[in-house]
């Protein structure tokens, strides 16, 4: 998904599209120069590049190296996602790679046979013309070296592709009767592609789309009212800049509920597009979004009780000098119990003062993080809420073997949801509930027998084609 940055001016800017376009143009231009230079050298012509071309090529190489280094340092999570995608796409990439090798075999065969003919001609000439024997012998050695340098890697890669399935594992290759149930879906801040995040409209949209539960973030106002807000301040999702611009950077927990309840929490959603792949809102939804306000935690609990939906939330610690700095957990537990919501509908995440929570509200479902199995067992926790990028690289099998229910966040792509499904994950948290709810079977799913048949068939057909191509050129 394209990264979107909300600038200080209040505009969403797709900076990654601009950078990708710029570097794409520079890369294509430099590639054309390289191809042109290769063709000139191949034709025996001397390469003359204008100084501007040399400078531009050098700059492109330096810039690409610099930004690749930046990506490696600051986008480690993205690389983890790429690694996970191979678990799903590896079988298809394997089959596609064999097809590509068949196509590549045509120019490779043509060039290798051409070199072989050149060697034979030169060897024939050496038989009749002894002069310059040593020099021509060196030429023959170079031609043979080129043959080996091109042919050996080609056949080694082809051989590796033929046996590659013996060395990788894909969760989506399994028998149909071993496929687990479809993972439940928590609406991340409601349904943030259908309504302003953390508003009642967003939660209503999530329920309309079949949400198993609702996820949110809780802050406490200065007069001790828990309310729903993701960010530490109010700039991104409210009209605080219009109402009180000088206080827009102040943490939201230092405002009273009387003031917070007057802020609009929906106009930004209509004016700016928080997700690039959002569908246009209807006029009725636009009007409803414009009138959304900041909800209290009690509003969400009342709605969840009515709809019989689970609630999971991050409880943010109040800043220093806040009146509930040390007792915020106990206060929120009191608010939840006063709401009369069924206790089993609460997924309790906060680790701070957990023993008190267990005593005061024994019906809450205690949820841990990426703790050790020993710690989860000791604290009697049977559920964890974890970042999918961390879990798949840190003992997924151990958690499943210990019968730990797993909720993954943030799962927005169908292929990632399919991976979770094939891995028997219990539930996921998503921004894209309207899309994931439509998936009735995991994408890229294959039975082992189907994949094995396709593997052997493609290996055999490709081998016949490659041998035929070499025979044709010979």
N, C-alpha and C positions, 0 to 999 in steps of 0.2 A: 504494500500500500504506500502511496506517495506520502512522504512526510510533510506535514503542514505546520507552519509556524505562525502563531498569533503575535503580530508585531506590536510594539508599544503604541503605535498609532491606532490600533483597533482593527487592522485589516488582516485577513488571512492571505498569506503569500506562499505560493507553491514554489519555494526556492529550489527544490530538488529537480523540478521539471526544467527550470532555467539552466541549472548546472549541467544536467544530462544533455540538454539540447546543445549547449555550448561545446562541451567536450565531445559530443557525438560528431559535430561538424568538424572540429579540429582533428579528431581521430580519422574520419573518412578522408579528409584532405591529405593528411600525412600518409595514410595507407595508399592512396593513389600515387603519391610521390615515390613510395617504396616499390610499388608494383612497376611503375614506369622505369625506375632505376634498375630493377631486376631485369626487365625486358631489354634495356639498353646494353647491360653487361652480357646478357645471354646472346645478344646479336653481335657481340664482339666490338661494340662501340664504347668509346671512353665516356665516362659519366661526368657531365658538367652540370652542377647545380648552382643556381643563383644564390648569392649570399643571403638574400631574404629567406629563401627556402631552407637553407641550412639553419638559420637562426630560428625559424618557425618550428622546424622539426625538433631542434634541441629544446625549445621552450615547451613543446607538447610533451616530450619525454619527461622533462623535469616536473611539469605540472601534474602529469598523470602519476608519477612516482610519489610526489608529495601528497596528493589527495588519496592515493591508495594507502599510504602510511597512516594518514589521518583516519581513514575508514577502519583500518586494522586496529587502531588504538581506541577510537571512540564508538565504533559500531560493532563491538564484540558480540552483542546480542544478535545482531543481524547475521553474523557468520554462524552463530549457533542455529538460527532458523534455517539457513542454507543447508547445514548438516542434517537437520531433521527432515528437510524436504527430500533428501536422498533416500530416506527410509521408505517414502511413498513412491517416488518417481524412479528409483534405481532400476526396477525390472523393465520399465518402458524405455529408460535411457539406454539400458543394455541392448535391447532389441533394436532400437533406433541406431545405435552405434554400429552394430553389425551391418545394417543397411547402408550406412555411410561408408563403411569400409569397402563394401562391394562397389559402390560408385567410385571411390577413390582408386580402387584397383585398376581401373581402365588407364588413367594417365600414368600410374606407377608402372604397370606392365609395359606400356608403350615406351617409357623412358628407359627401363631396365633392358628391354630387348634392343632398343636403339644403342645403348652402351655396349651390349654384347656384340652386336654387329660391328661397332666401331673397333672393339678389341680384336675381332677376327680379321678385319681388314688390315689393321696395323700389324698384326702378327704375320699375316701373309706377306706384307711388304718387307718386314724384317727378314724373312727367309731369303728374299732375292736381293735385298740391298743391305749389305753388312755395314755400310758406312752409317755412322750415327747410331750404332746399336745400343750403346749405353743410354743415350738420351731417349730413344724410343722405348727402351725397357722401362724407364722412369715414367713415361707417359702411360704405358700399359698398367703399371702399378697404380697410378692415380685413377685410371678408369675403373679398375677393379675395386679400389677403395670407395669410389663414389657409388658403385653398385651395392657394396656391402652397407654403406652409410644410409642408403635409401631403402634397400630391400629388407635388411635385417630388422630394423625397427617396425616396418610395416607388418612383417609376419609375426614378430613377437607380440605386437599389439593385438593382431587378429587372434593369435593363440590365447592370449589372456582373456579376450572377450568371449571366446568359445567356452572357457572353463570358469568364467567370472561368477556365475550363479552358485558355484560350490563354496564361495567365500563371503557372501553377504546374506543379511537377514532383513526381510521386510515384514512388518506386522500385518500388512494387508494381503499377504499370501498365506491363507489358512483355509481349513475346511469350513464349509458354511455352518455346520452344526456347532462349531467352536466360536462363532462370532457372538460377541456379547450384545446386550440390549443397547439401544440408542442412548447416548449420554443425555442427561437432563440439561436444561439450559437456564442459567441465571442471567437476567437482564442487567448488564453493566450500567449502572446509573439509570436504569429503566431501559428504554429503547432510544438511545441518543441519536439515531438516524431518523427517527420518526417524531421526536419531540424534544424540547430543551432538556438537557441532562439534569437529573436530580430534581425534577418537577413532577407534580402529580399527573400531568399529561403524559410524561415519558413513562411513568410506571403503568398507567392505564393502557398505553400502547403495547407495553411488554406483555401484560396479561392478555390483551386481545390476540397477541401472536403466540400464545401458549406457553408463556414462561413458567418454568418450574419454581423459580424463586426470583427475588428482587435484591439487587446489590446496591449499596450506597456508601456514602462517607459522612461521618457525623462530626460536627463541631459544637461547642457550647457557647452560647452568648454570654455577655458579661453578667446578665441577670439570670443565668443558670437555665436557659432553655436550650435543649438539644435541637439542632436544625441540620438540614441536609445541604452539604456544600463540599465540593472536591478540593478546590484550591484554598490556599491559606488566606488569600485576600479575595476581594469581591470584583476585581476589575474585569475578568474575562466573561463572567456569566450574569452580571447584573448591570444596572445603569448607575452605579455609584459615581462614575466620573461626571455624570450630568448633575446628580443630586448634591454630592459633596466631593468635588474634585481634589481638594487639598488632603482629604483623608482616604483616598482610594488605595494607597499602599498600606494602610493600617490593617493588621490581622483582623479577620472577621470576628474573632472571639472577643474583641474589645468593644464591640457594638452591642447595644441592648436589643432585645427582641422587638420592642416597640418601633425601633428604627429599621431593623432588618425586614420586618414584615411589610414595610412600605415600598421596598425595592422591587423593581420589575426584573424577573429572571427569565424572560422569554424573547424579548425583542431582538437580542443579539443573534438568536438562532435563526430568525427570519431574515435578518440583514446580512449575516455572514454564513458561509457554508462550512460547517465543522468537519465534514467528510466529503472527499471529492466524488465519491460514488453514490451520494445521496440521491434519491428520487425526488422530483419536485413535489412540494406539499400542495394539497388542495387549498382552496381559498378558505374553507371552513377551518382547516387545521392551522393555517397561517394566523387567522384571527384568534383562535384558541391559544396558540403559542404566544402571541403578543401579550396576552393577559395573564401569563403564568407568574406566580410569586414564589418566594422561597418557602418550602414546606418545613414544618416541624417534624421531628421524629415521630411524635404521636400521630400525625396525619398518615404517615407511611404505615405505622403499625395498625391503625384502624382499617386502612385499605387492605393490608395483607390478611388481617383476620377475616374480613368480609369475603375475600376471594380465596381464602385457605392457601395462601402462598408463603413459602419460606422467605426469611429475611436474613441476609448476611451483610455485615457492614464493617468498615474500618473506623475505629473510634480514635480520633486524633487527640493527643495530649494537649490540654490548654497551655498557653504560653506562661512564662513566669509572671507573677503578680496577679494572675487570674484567681478569683475566689475559689474555684474548684480544681486548682492545680493538683492537689494531692488526693482529692476525693471524687474525681470525675467519674470513675468506674462505678462507684456505689450510687452516685446520683443517677446515672443512666440506667442502671439496673432497676432502681426505684421507679423511674419513668416507664420502663417497659412493663413492670409488674402492675403499675397503676392502669395501664392501657387495657388490661384484661385479655391480651392476646394469648393464645395457647402457647405454653412455654416451648413445646417441641418444634414450633415454627421458627424459633430463633437459633441461628447459627452464630455462636459466640466466638469471635476471632481473637480478641484482645488478651494477651498473656498476662498483663499487669493485674495483680490482685485476683488471679483466677480462683484461688481457694475460696475467697469470699463469695464469688459468683456461684460456685458450685454449691455452697451452703445455702445461699439466699434463693437461688433459682435452680434447683436440681434438674428441672426439666429442659433447660437449655442444652442444645447440642454443642458440645465443646469441639472446637476446630483448631488444629495446630498448623504449623508451617512446615518447612522442610527440616523437621527435627529427626533425630535418630530414632530407630525403632524402639530402643531401650527407653528413651525419654517418653515417647508416646505411650508405651505400655505402662510406665510408672505413673504417668498423669492420667491414665485411663481415657486416652483420646483415640478415637477410631476414625477421625476425619482430618484431612489436611487440605489447605488451600494454598496452591503453589503456582509460581510462574512456569508455564509449560517448558520454557527453554532450559530451566534448571532441572526439572524433574527427569526428563528423558536422558539426561546425562548423569543422574545421581540416584541410581538404585531403584528404578521403577519396579523391577521384578521383586525386590525385597519388600517394598510396600504392599504390593499385590499379594505376595506370599503371606504377609502378616494380616491380610484382610482389612487393610486400611482403605476407606473410601476417599477418592481423590477428586478434588475440584481444580480445574486448570483455568488460568486467566492469562492474557486476554486472547481468546480464540475467535478470530474473525473470518478466516479463510476456509472454504469448503474442504480443501485438501488437508488442512490441519485438524479440522473437525473429524474428518475421515480417519486420520491417524489416531486420534483420541478414541474413536469408536472401535477401531481394530485392536487397540491396546486395552480395551475393556475399562476405560476411564468412566467413572460414575457420573460426573457432571462437568460442565464448562461454564465460564462466564464470558459473555460476548457483547459487543456493540452491534453486531449484525444479526440480531435474532430473527428478523423477517426473512433472511436468506437461509440460515441454518435450519430453521424449522421445516423447510421444504425438502430437506435431504432425507430420503427414506431408506437409503442404502449407501454405505461408504463408497466414495469414489475410488477408482483404481484397485478395486478388490478383485482378487483372482484366487482360484483354488490351486493347490500345488500341482495337481495333475494337468490342469489347463496350462499353467505356466511351463511345466516340463515339456509338454507336447509342443508348445510354441517354440520353446528354446531349441529342442532337438530338430524340429522342422526347419527353423530359420538357419541353424548351423549347417545342416545338410544342404539346403538350397543355396546358401551363400558360398559354401565350399565348391559346389558344382559350377556356379557362375564364375567364381574367381579363377578356377582351373580353366574353364572355357575361354575366359578373357585372355589369359596368358597363352593358351594354345593358339588362339586367333592371331595374336600379335607375333607369335613365334613363326 
